[in-house]
Amino acid sequence: MHSLPMGRLTITLNDELHRALKEASARQGRSIGNLIEESLRLRGIKSTEDAKALVERSRSRAGLSEAEAVEVAENEVRQARQAR
């Protein structure tokens, strides 16, 4: 198995959230880093390369041209921002 290079990050959490994260890590037998990575992925955080590949697959499956796909994406973003 090929492993990807790993970056390091230092974050500051309030004590309650830090304690909850440590407890979840112990309960699940997983590292805190693994839990954070999974959470980021579930929130849709992706590299530009991954995001572009996802858009291309979706566009292809939907049978949209690039211009049509961009229009749909812009409308979705606009609606999401208005909903806030």
N, C-alpha and C positions, 0 to 999 in steps of 0.2 A: 504494500500500500504506500502510495506517495503522500507525504505530508506537506502541507503548505507552510510557507514562512509565517511566523507569528509576530504580530506587533504587540507592544506593551502599552498599557493605558492605566493611569491612576485616576480614580474618581473619588468624590466625597459624597457620602450618603448620610442621612440622619441616622441616629443610633437604632431607632425602631426598624427601619428598612434594612439596615445592615444586619441586625440580629435575625430578621425574618429570612434574609437571603442565606445566611449561614445555616439556619435551621433547615431550610428547604434543601440546601446542598447536602447536609448530613442525612436527612430523611431519604433523599433520592439516591444517595451514593454517587453523586456527580460533583464535579468541581464548580466553584462559583463562576469561573470563566465560562464553563460550558453552559450554565444556566443563563448567563447574560447573553452569550452568542445566540442561543436559541430564542430568547426574548426579542433580540434585535431582528432576527430573521422573521419571526411571527409578526413584527410590526412593519415588515416590508422593507427593512434596510438591506440594500443590495449594492454590490459594486456596479459601476457604470456598465461594465462588460456583461454582467449577469442581467441587469435591467434591459439592456439593448437586446440580448438574446431572447428574453421573455417577451418583449414587445414584438419582435420579429415572428416568433412562434404564434403568438396570439393573432397578429395581423394576417399571417398566412392562413391560419385555420378559419378566420372569419371571412376570408376572401376579399379583404379591403386593400385598396391601393395605399401607398405610403401617405399620400395627401389625405385620404379619407381617414386613415388611422390617426393622423395628427389632429385632424378636426375633432374626432371622437374624444381623444385624450384631452385636448384643450377644453372641450365642453365639460368633461368630467371634473377636471381640476377647478374650473370656474364654479361649478355647482357645489363642489366640496368646500370651497372657500366661502361661498355665500351661506352655506349651512352653519358655518362657525358663528 
